[in-house]
Each structure stands twice: as C-alpha cells, then as structure tokens.
Amino acid sequence: MSAPELEQPLPALGGALDFLRIVWALEHALETTSRRMERTFGVTARQRMILRVVGRYPGIAAGHLARILHIDRGTLSAALKRLEARRLLTRTPDPRDGRRVLIALSPEGKKLDIPSPGSVEQAVESVIQALGPSQVLAFRTGLEQLTLQLEKVAEKP
C-alpha cells in the first residue's frame, strides 16, 4: 500500500464485519505482544497467564487450571511441560488422587508472577482503569456472549 492509502480512514463494513475487524486486530496485537514478551520475559503471554494464575492458586489441579484458562487439557499439558522444563513451575501427583497433577510455581516462576510493564495483563489493566465499572462490565459481558455464540457455532456439524 502506498502512504496515502495508509492515511485514509478505514471503510465502514457494517456491524458484524466492523466488530470482527477489531477482534482480529486485537488477536494480532495479542500475538505480536506475546512474541515480544517471549523475547523480553522469556515466556509467551499464554505461558505468563498460566504462571500468574498458578501464583494465585498454588497447588491448583491441572484440570481446574484448564477450566479457568478456558483451554483444553492437552494444550495446557504441553505448556506445563515446557514451563516445568524451564524450571518455572512444579507438577506433583495429588496425594489424594494419583490421576491428578497439582501445579505450583518454582522460585524462578515466582519472579515472573509480578505486574510488569509491557505485558498483556498490564495493557488490559490500564484499559480497565481508564474505563468505568459499567463499561468494563458491558465489555466483559459482550466478550463472554461472543465466546458462547462462537462455541455454539463450533459444535455444529
């Protein structure tokens, strides 16, 4: 694209398409930030989210963590293996149920469980602070409803 084309306002696409354009821009920004976080912090945005949640719930069961993060157990298991190999967390069998694995941060993982400038969660926090509580609630509700609708579509044959 030429410079003048880049300076022109984006054309209106209409309700759903305009909204999707923003969602895909968000997805692109998340991926770009995640790659930068990997270079800066040594973990991707998803890996950092795992560490931050485990930091809030030391000894959390892997299945419960998967539900909180809304990812399937296989995806979580692969991420946990990578984080364990890097000595950022520990996985131990649940003494009450050997089929379950309990997850906790290692001392190295605890170093990453702090608010950090340049992280995805810091960007989200700054937006939350800029919006009022009713706007945050509306935004969250809209994203939750979109997620539910997309899950319904994904379940259809």
Backbone as ProteinMPNN parsed JSONL, in Angstrom:
{"seq_chain_A": "MSAPELEQPLPALGGALDFLRIVWALEHALETTSRRMERTFGVTARQRMILRVVGRYPGIAAGHLARILHIDRGTLSAALKRLEARRLLTRTPDPRDGRRVLIALSPEGKKLDIPSPGSVEQAVESVIQALGPSQVLAFRTGLEQLTLQLEKVAEKP", "coords_chain_A": {"N_chain_A": [[0.84, -1.18, 0.0], [0.414, 2.246, -0.664], [1.673, 5.273, 0.89], [-0.36, 7.36, 1.019], [-2.656, 5.73, 0.9], [-2.541, 4.368, 3.33], [-3.073, 6.376, 5.11], [-5.704, 7.024, 4.796], [-9.033, 6.906, 6.142], [-10.414, 3.866, 7.448], [-12.691, 1.916, 5.554], [-16.204, 1.734, 6.215], [-17.641, -1.287, 7.193], [-19.89, -2.37, 8.17], [-21.974, -3.535, 10.862], [-21.337, -6.474, 12.054], [-18.991, -7.096, 10.583], [-17.338, -4.839, 10.96], [-16.99, -5.071, 13.707], [-15.694, -7.565, 13.846], [-13.346, -6.922, 12.507], [-12.084, -5.391, 14.439], [-11.82, -7.312, 16.459], [-10.046, -9.105, 15.199], [-7.885, -7.433, 14.869], [-7.246, -7.102, 17.541], [-6.546, -9.748, 18.143], [-4.243, -9.976, 16.537], [-2.636, -8.012, 17.774], [-2.368, -9.172, 20.308], [-0.883, -11.486, 19.65], [1.449, -10.333, 18.585], [2.383, -8.876, 20.804], [2.734, -11.01, 22.531], [4.872, -12.401, 21.326], [6.868, -10.466, 21.645], [6.935, -10.381, 24.427], [7.938, -12.896, 24.93], [10.542, -12.577, 24.052], [11.354, -10.57, 25.823], [10.57, -11.302, 28.529], [10.926, -13.999, 28.525], [8.871, -15.77, 28.383], [5.787, -16.609, 26.752], [2.718, -14.734, 26.269], [0.527, -16.392, 26.932], [1.829, -18.407, 28.424], [2.735, -16.835, 30.517], [0.297, -16.029, 31.599], [-0.578, -18.481, 32.572], [1.383, -18.874, 34.571], [0.782, -16.655, 36.207], [-1.833, -17.244, 37.098], [-1.407, -19.69, 38.422], [0.24, -18.707, 40.398], [-1.657, -17.344, 41.928], [-3.156, -19.418, 42.864], [-1.651, -21.603, 44.339], [-0.731, -25.014, 44.067], [-2.847, -25.786, 42.528], [-5.054, -27.918, 40.715], [-4.431, -29.436, 37.567], [-6.613, -29.809, 35.809], [-8.511, -28.022, 36.822], [-7.158, -25.624, 36.419], [-7.102, -25.628, 33.613], [-9.832, -25.256, 33.084], [-10.218, -22.686, 34.188], [-8.593, -21.144, 32.509], [-9.782, -21.643, 30.154], [-8.911, -23.465, 28.193], [-8.082, -26.478, 26.386], [-7.196, -29.605, 27.958], [-5.023, -30.951, 26.82], [-3.601, -28.951, 25.432], [-2.935, -27.355, 27.612], [-1.381, -29.177, 29.068], [0.884, -29.537, 27.412], [1.953, -26.94, 27.524], [2.488, -26.769, 30.262], [4.458, -28.717, 30.533], [6.553, -27.529, 29.077], [7.002, -25.251, 30.666], [7.711, -26.458, 33.056], [10.05, -27.791, 32.268], [11.65, -25.596, 31.955], [11.996, -24.916, 34.492], [10.152, -23.269, 35.818], [7.841, -23.892, 37.056], [6.349, -26.428, 39.164], [5.2, -29.764, 38.943], [3.292, -32.019, 40.646], [2.156, -35.242, 41.694], [-1.176, -35.557, 42.911], [-1.609, -36.256, 46.241], [-3.968, -37.341, 47.184], [-5.278, -38.261, 44.976], [-3.903, -39.935, 42.578], [-4.217, -39.656, 39.847], [-4.478, -37.048, 39.291], [-2.729, -33.943, 38.793], [-0.897, -31.592, 40.62], [-0.108, -28.162, 40.587], [2.463, -25.796, 41.057], [4.293, -22.744, 41.541], [7.767, -22.462, 40.907], [10.717, -21.181, 42.599], [11.951, -19.613, 40.597], [9.798, -19.224, 38.85], [8.148, -17.686, 40.454], [9.359, -15.247, 40.305], [8.425, -14.234, 37.946], [5.819, -13.772, 38.452], [4.675, -11.183, 38.861], [3.33, -7.865, 38.549], [4.076, -6.399, 35.441], [5.453, -3.921, 33.362], [4.722, -3.63, 29.92], [3.563, -6.052, 29.546], [0.825, -8.2, 28.522], [-1.235, -8.327, 30.406], [-0.794, -5.981, 31.817], [-1.411, -4.049, 29.928], [-4.136, -4.593, 29.611], [-5.002, -4.037, 32.199], [-4.522, -1.267, 32.296], [-6.443, -0.343, 30.511], [-8.768, -1.176, 31.802], [-8.625, 0.454, 34.064], [-8.982, 2.925, 32.846], [-11.561, 2.836, 31.855], [-14.915, 3.067, 33.075], [-16.552, 1.233, 35.771], [-19.067, 0.26, 34.818], [-18.703, 0.254, 32.055], [-16.622, -1.591, 31.811], [-17.924, -3.889, 32.738], [-19.92, -4.142, 30.755], [-18.336, -4.526, 28.476], [-16.958, -6.883, 29.153], [-19.171, -8.627, 29.413], [-20.142, -8.591, 26.783], [-17.961, -9.794, 25.417], [-17.991, -12.321, 26.649], [-20.508, -13.245, 25.792], [-20.095, -13.334, 23.009], [-18.121, -15.29, 22.923], [-19.586, -17.527, 23.853], [-21.481, -17.753, 21.751], [-19.768, -18.32, 19.589], [-18.734, -20.761, 20.435], [-21.037, -22.314, 20.306], [-21.462, -22.293, 17.53], [-19.164, -23.644, 16.731], [-19.687, -26.187, 17.666], [-21.606, -27.192, 15.978], [-22.35, -29.466, 13.31]], "CA_chain_A": [[0.0, 0.0, 0.0], [1.154, 3.498, -0.689], [1.495, 6.091, 2.093], [-1.692, 7.983, 1.086], [-3.671, 4.719, 1.203], [-2.464, 4.056, 4.745], [-3.573, 7.504, 5.883], [-7.146, 7.153, 4.621], [-9.805, 6.172, 7.144], [-10.87, 2.548, 7.009], [-14.087, 1.953, 5.104], [-17.194, 1.079, 7.068], [-18.009, -2.598, 6.668], [-21.181, -2.762, 8.722], [-21.982, -4.138, 12.189], [-20.525, -7.649, 12.405], [-17.669, -7.043, 9.953], [-16.553, -3.824, 11.67], [-16.635, -5.644, 15.005], [-14.686, -8.611, 13.602], [-12.081, -6.267, 12.168], [-11.477, -5.02, 15.72], [-11.427, -8.557, 17.141], [-8.839, -9.63, 14.558], [-6.792, -6.513, 15.211], [-6.891, -7.48, 18.911], [-5.82, -11.019, 18.061], [-2.914, -9.667, 16.0], [-1.9, -7.293, 18.813], [-2.022, -10.159, 21.335], [0.201, -12.329, 19.135], [2.653, -9.505, 18.474], [2.836, -8.616, 22.166], [3.19, -12.284, 23.086], [6.226, -12.658, 20.792], [7.772, -9.523, 22.306], [7.057, -10.828, 25.807], [8.829, -14.054, 24.953], [11.908, -12.043, 23.969], [11.64, -9.733, 26.993], [10.383, -12.003, 29.794], [11.273, -15.414, 28.38], [7.644, -16.562, 28.294], [4.732, -16.017, 25.942], [1.596, -14.19, 27.042], [-0.249, -17.524, 27.473], [2.623, -19.02, 29.485], [2.728, -15.912, 31.656], [-1.037, -16.126, 32.196], [-0.554, -19.713, 33.359], [2.178, -18.603, 35.775], [0.081, -15.699, 37.081], [-2.959, -17.931, 37.735], [-0.833, -20.639, 39.386], [0.692, -17.889, 41.521], [-2.817, -17.013, 42.759], [-3.711, -20.665, 43.397], [-0.599, -22.621, 44.434], [-1.256, -26.357, 44.267], [-4.059, -25.957, 41.728], [-5.1, -29.098, 39.863], [-4.318, -29.091, 36.149], [-7.953, -29.72, 35.216], [-9.131, -26.767, 37.263], [-6.448, -24.564, 35.702], [-7.584, -25.652, 32.221], [-11.164, -24.632, 33.064], [-10.062, -21.246, 34.435], [-7.984, -20.528, 31.327], [-10.634, -21.952, 29.002], [-8.144, -24.182, 27.169], [-8.209, -27.917, 26.592], [-6.162, -30.189, 28.828], [-3.835, -31.279, 26.03], [-2.872, -27.702, 25.213], [-2.359, -26.975, 28.896], [-0.336, -30.143, 29.423], [2.09, -29.205, 26.64], [2.503, -25.695, 28.078], [3.031, -27.069, 31.586], [5.724, -29.444, 30.33], [7.575, -26.541, 28.694], [7.31, -24.406, 31.828], [8.414, -27.295, 34.028], [11.392, -27.996, 31.732], [12.381, -24.342, 32.178], [12.047, -24.789, 35.961], [9.324, -22.147, 36.258], [6.793, -24.44, 37.894], [6.481, -27.835, 39.513], [3.995, -30.581, 38.839], [3.413, -33.169, 41.536], [0.9, -36.007, 41.784], [-2.048, -35.256, 44.04], [-1.516, -37.398, 47.155], [-5.303, -37.902, 47.395], [-5.751, -38.857, 43.716], [-2.718, -40.023, 41.734], [-4.506, -39.304, 38.446], [-4.437, -35.582, 39.186], [-1.44, -33.284, 38.983], [-1.0, -30.293, 41.269], [0.877, -27.262, 39.993], [2.899, -24.674, 41.888], [5.415, -22.008, 40.973], [9.103, -22.633, 41.47], [11.263, -19.853, 42.934], [12.148, -18.851, 39.338], [8.472, -18.846, 38.363], [7.628, -16.606, 41.305], [9.951, -13.988, 39.841], [7.62, -13.749, 36.818], [4.455, -13.566, 38.927], [4.574, -9.807, 39.356], [2.907, -6.937, 37.489], [5.233, -5.977, 34.649], [5.195, -3.076, 32.203], [4.958, -4.288, 28.639], [2.862, -7.339, 29.477], [-0.571, -8.127, 28.077], [-2.13, -8.006, 31.53], [-0.613, -4.567, 32.165], [-2.197, -3.288, 28.947], [-5.547, -4.778, 29.963], [-5.232, -3.304, 33.448], [-4.595, 0.169, 32.028], [-7.749, -0.087, 29.888], [-9.77, -1.318, 32.867], [-8.553, 1.656, 34.892], [-9.477, 4.065, 32.076], [-12.999, 2.684, 31.689], [-15.67, 2.981, 34.322], [-17.007, -0.126, 36.078], [-20.178, -0.18, 33.948], [-18.139, -0.042, 30.731], [-15.874, -2.843, 31.935], [-18.915, -4.95, 32.821], [-20.539, -4.291, 29.436], [-17.302, -5.067, 27.588], [-16.764, -8.28, 29.548], [-20.388, -9.359, 29.069], [-20.152, -8.753, 25.327], [-16.951, -10.796, 25.042], [-18.48, -13.625, 27.106], [-21.603, -13.653, 24.904], [-19.483, -13.683, 21.732], [-17.469, -16.586, 23.134], [-20.638, -18.553, 23.896], [-22.024, -17.927, 20.407], [-18.782, -18.997, 18.759], [-18.673, -22.151, 20.876], [-22.218, -22.978, 19.736], [-21.199, -22.471, 16.102], [-18.118, -24.658, 16.598], [-20.262, -27.507, 17.991], [-22.498, -27.637, 14.898], [-21.658, -30.292, 12.292]], "C_chain_A": [[0.882, 1.239, 0.0], [0.843, 4.296, 0.578], [0.127, 6.758, 2.128], [-2.789, 6.973, 1.408], [-3.699, 4.4, 2.689], [-3.058, 5.151, 5.606], [-5.083, 7.671, 5.784], [-7.873, 6.383, 5.723], [-10.264, 4.827, 6.574], [-12.33, 2.64, 6.583], [-14.994, 1.248, 6.111], [-17.595, -0.23, 6.409], [-19.381, -3.029, 7.151], [-20.994, -3.567, 9.995], [-20.998, -5.257, 12.482], [-19.119, -7.555, 11.818], [-16.777, -5.978, 10.586], [-16.084, -4.359, 13.022], [-15.542, -6.7, 14.839], [-13.333, -8.015, 13.231], [-11.342, -5.879, 13.45], [-11.013, -6.267, 16.473], [-10.143, -9.107, 16.526], [-7.642, -8.71, 14.771], [-6.306, -6.811, 16.634], [-6.089, -8.777, 18.909], [-4.392, -10.791, 17.555], [-2.06, -8.962, 17.063], [-1.489, -8.236, 19.946], [-0.846, -11.023, 20.892], [1.513, -11.557, 19.056], [3.24, -9.231, 19.861], [3.371, -9.891, 22.805], [4.597, -12.625, 22.611], [7.244, -11.725, 21.451], [7.977, -9.916, 23.763], [7.995, -12.032, 25.909], [10.288, -13.6, 24.88], [12.295, -11.303, 25.243], [11.624, -10.519, 28.303], [10.8, -13.469, 29.736], [10.07, -16.337, 28.347], [6.647, -15.838, 27.399], [3.635, -15.467, 26.849], [0.78, -15.317, 27.665], [0.522, -18.186, 28.618], [2.627, -18.133, 30.728], [1.373, -15.944, 32.356], [-1.122, -17.386, 33.058], [0.198, -19.467, 34.667], [1.44, -17.681, 36.739], [-1.092, -16.378, 37.798], [-2.449, -18.933, 38.767], [-0.311, -19.884, 40.606], [-0.44, -17.513, 42.461], [-3.346, -18.242, 43.479], [-2.639, -21.749, 43.451], [-1.212, -23.988, 44.742], [-2.533, -26.632, 43.499], [-3.953, -27.224, 40.876], [-5.092, -28.653, 38.398], [-5.688, -28.938, 35.488], [-8.662, -28.431, 35.585], [-8.479, -25.582, 36.553], [-6.915, -24.48, 34.253], [-8.958, -24.985, 32.12], [-11.065, -23.126, 33.266], [-9.566, -20.545, 33.181], [-8.777, -20.775, 30.048], [-9.809, -22.536, 27.843], [-8.256, -25.673, 27.433], [-6.999, -28.46, 27.343], [-4.888, -30.531, 28.066], [-2.963, -30.054, 25.779], [-2.197, -27.258, 26.5], [-1.206, -27.903, 29.264], [0.968, -29.837, 28.703], [2.755, -27.948, 27.19], [3.14, -25.95, 29.441], [4.365, -27.804, 31.477], [6.846, -28.483, 29.963], [7.983, -25.679, 29.892], [8.05, -25.195, 32.912], [9.857, -27.541, 33.568], [12.264, -26.765, 31.948], [12.474, -24.008, 33.659], [11.289, -23.565, 36.473], [8.153, -22.616, 37.12], [7.099, -25.897, 38.191], [5.133, -28.512, 39.334], [4.223, -31.799, 39.716], [2.091, -33.924, 41.554], [0.124, -35.6, 43.037], [-1.998, -36.458, 44.987], [-2.867, -38.064, 47.419], [-5.845, -38.605, 46.164], [-4.596, -38.83, 42.733], [-2.953, -39.695, 40.276], [-4.417, -37.804, 38.206], [-3.03, -35.068, 39.429], [-1.698, -31.92, 39.608], [0.17, -29.425, 40.817], [1.186, -26.129, 40.962], [4.065, -23.985, 41.186], [6.707, -22.406, 41.674], [9.593, -21.249, 41.908], [11.494, -18.998, 41.676], [10.813, -18.383, 38.768], [7.868, -17.708, 39.157], [8.183, -15.252, 40.881], [9.156, -13.383, 38.682], [6.183, -13.444, 37.223], [4.313, -12.204, 39.602], [4.04, -8.936, 38.224], [4.14, -6.414, 36.761], [4.81, -5.085, 33.497], [5.528, -3.837, 30.925], [4.299, -5.644, 28.513], [1.43, -7.124, 28.998], [-1.458, -7.717, 29.238], [-1.975, -6.557, 31.974], [-1.405, -3.692, 31.198], [-3.686, -3.39, 29.264], [-5.879, -3.992, 31.226], [-5.353, -1.803, 33.192], [-5.918, 0.533, 31.351], [-8.851, -0.176, 30.93], [-9.799, -0.069, 33.745], [-9.133, 2.876, 34.167], [-10.992, 4.025, 31.887], [-13.675, 2.702, 33.051], [-16.144, 1.556, 34.544], [-18.131, -0.618, 35.169], [-19.682, -0.499, 32.542], [-17.363, -1.36, 30.758], [-16.846, -4.017, 31.962], [-19.562, -5.205, 31.463], [-19.567, -4.945, 28.456], [-17.1, -6.555, 27.881], [-17.968, -9.134, 29.157], [-20.463, -9.603, 27.564], [-19.165, -9.804, 24.863], [-17.386, -12.199, 25.458], [-19.591, -14.141, 26.193], [-21.067, -14.068, 23.529], [-18.814, -15.049, 21.835], [-18.496, -17.708, 23.134], [-21.219, -18.817, 22.508], [-21.048, -18.672, 19.499], [-18.632, -20.464, 19.16], [-19.862, -22.938, 20.34], [-22.007, -23.265, 18.255], [-20.186, -23.589, 15.887], [-18.654, -26.062, 16.842], [-21.138, -28.053, 16.859], [-21.709, -28.436, 13.879], [-21.399, -29.552, 11.0]], "O_chain_A": [[1.959, 1.258, 0.596], [-0.144, 4.019, 1.26], [-0.516, 6.736, 3.177], [-3.747, 7.304, 2.106], [-4.772, 4.182, 3.253], [-3.503, 4.884, 6.723], [-5.683, 8.379, 6.593], [-7.399, 5.345, 6.183], [-10.472, 4.685, 5.369], [-13.113, 3.368, 7.194], [-14.589, 0.29, 6.769], [-17.856, -0.274, 5.207], [-19.972, -3.956, 6.597], [-19.962, -4.212, 10.18], [-19.95, -5.028, 13.086], [-18.15, -7.902, 12.494], [-15.575, -6.196, 10.734], [-14.944, -4.139, 13.433], [-14.578, -6.725, 15.603], [-12.291, -8.553, 13.606], [-10.122, -6.022, 13.536], [-9.93, -6.271, 17.059], [-9.245, -9.531, 17.253], [-6.505, -9.177, 14.843], [-5.106, -6.778, 16.904], [-5.073, -8.886, 19.594], [-3.443, -11.359, 18.097], [-0.884, -9.288, 17.226], [-0.389, -8.117, 20.484], [0.08, -11.264, 21.667], [2.567, -12.077, 19.423], [4.449, -9.342, 20.063], [4.356, -9.851, 23.542], [5.423, -13.087, 23.397], [8.354, -12.146, 21.776], [9.087, -9.793, 24.281], [8.752, -12.158, 26.871], [11.158, -14.156, 25.55], [13.436, -11.398, 25.694], [12.557, -10.416, 29.1], [11.002, -14.105, 30.771], [10.226, -17.557, 28.291], [6.661, -14.611, 27.3], [3.634, -15.713, 28.056], [0.376, -15.208, 28.823], [-0.056, -18.491, 29.661], [2.532, -18.624, 31.853], [1.313, -15.891, 33.585], [-1.679, -17.352, 34.155], [-0.291, -19.811, 35.743], [1.467, -17.899, 37.95], [-1.324, -16.117, 38.979], [-2.995, -19.02, 39.867], [-0.413, -20.379, 41.728], [-0.222, -17.373, 43.664], [-3.914, -18.138, 44.566], [-2.704, -22.715, 42.691], [-2.106, -24.098, 45.58], [-3.231, -27.606, 43.783], [-2.877, -27.554, 40.378], [-5.674, -27.628, 38.043], [-5.89, -28.023, 34.689], [-9.334, -27.821, 34.753], [-9.165, -24.649, 36.135], [-7.103, -23.385, 33.724], [-9.218, -24.235, 31.179], [-11.756, -22.367, 32.587], [-10.06, -19.474, 32.828], [-8.488, -20.199, 28.999], [-9.98, -22.159, 26.683], [-8.497, -26.091, 28.565], [-5.928, -27.854, 27.358], [-3.791, -30.411, 28.61], [-1.739, -30.115, 25.899], [-1.039, -26.838, 26.494], [-0.163, -27.441, 29.727], [2.039, -29.874, 29.309], [3.979, -27.893, 27.311], [4.205, -25.412, 29.742], [5.29, -27.539, 32.245], [7.96, -28.6, 30.473], [9.166, -25.413, 30.1], [8.915, -24.653, 33.599], [10.782, -27.505, 34.38], [13.479, -26.881, 32.105], [12.969, -22.946, 34.035], [11.712, -22.91, 37.426], [7.545, -21.817, 37.832], [7.967, -26.515, 37.576], [4.078, -27.915, 39.545], [5.208, -32.52, 39.56], [1.026, -33.317, 41.443], [0.71, -35.334, 44.086], [-2.315, -37.573, 44.573], [-2.913, -39.223, 47.832], [-6.748, -39.436, 46.261], [-4.338, -37.798, 42.114], [-1.997, -39.477, 39.532], [-4.296, -37.349, 37.068], [-2.246, -35.667, 40.165], [-2.594, -31.187, 39.188], [1.297, -29.903, 40.684], [0.292, -25.576, 41.602], [4.737, -24.58, 40.343], [6.727, -22.653, 42.879], [8.942, -20.246, 41.613], [11.256, -17.791, 41.698], [10.712, -17.267, 38.258], [7.161, -16.863, 38.608], [7.537, -14.224, 41.083], [9.202, -12.174, 38.456], [5.412, -12.914, 36.423], [3.89, -12.098, 40.753], [4.276, -9.238, 37.054], [5.128, -6.032, 37.389], [3.911, -5.44, 32.734], [6.499, -4.591, 30.871], [4.45, -6.318, 27.494], [0.896, -6.016, 29.06], [-2.332, -6.864, 29.086], [-2.936, -5.961, 32.461], [-2.004, -2.699, 31.61], [-4.411, -2.398, 29.196], [-6.928, -3.353, 31.304], [-6.19, -1.137, 33.8], [-6.456, 1.613, 31.596], [-9.763, 0.65, 30.947], [-10.869, 0.407, 34.123], [-9.709, 3.759, 34.803], [-11.631, 5.07, 31.772], [-13.053, 2.38, 34.063], [-16.141, 0.75, 33.614], [-18.147, -1.788, 34.787], [-20.187, -1.423, 31.904], [-17.448, -2.151, 29.818], [-16.625, -5.024, 31.291], [-19.733, -6.356, 31.064], [-19.956, -5.828, 27.692], [-17.075, -7.38, 26.967], [-17.807, -10.236, 28.631], [-20.808, -10.7, 27.126], [-19.492, -10.623, 24.004], [-17.18, -13.159, 24.716], [-19.623, -15.324, 25.856], [-21.538, -15.048, 22.953], [-18.932, -15.87, 20.925], [-18.295, -18.732, 22.481], [-21.426, -19.97, 22.13], [-21.449, -19.549, 18.734], [-18.423, -21.319, 18.299], [-19.717, -24.1, 19.961], [-22.333, -24.352, 17.777], [-20.331, -24.392, 14.965], [-18.132, -27.027, 16.285], [-21.382, -29.258, 16.796], [-20.546, -28.137, 13.607], [-20.831, -30.118, 10.067]]}, "name": "protein", "num_of_chains": 1, "seq": "MSAPELEQPLPALGGALDFLRIVWALEHALETTSRRMERTFGVTARQRMILRVVGRYPGIAAGHLARILHIDRGTLSAALKRLEARRLLTRTPDPRDGRRVLIALSPEGKKLDIPSPGSVEQAVESVIQALGPSQVLAFRTGLEQLTLQLEKVAEKP"}
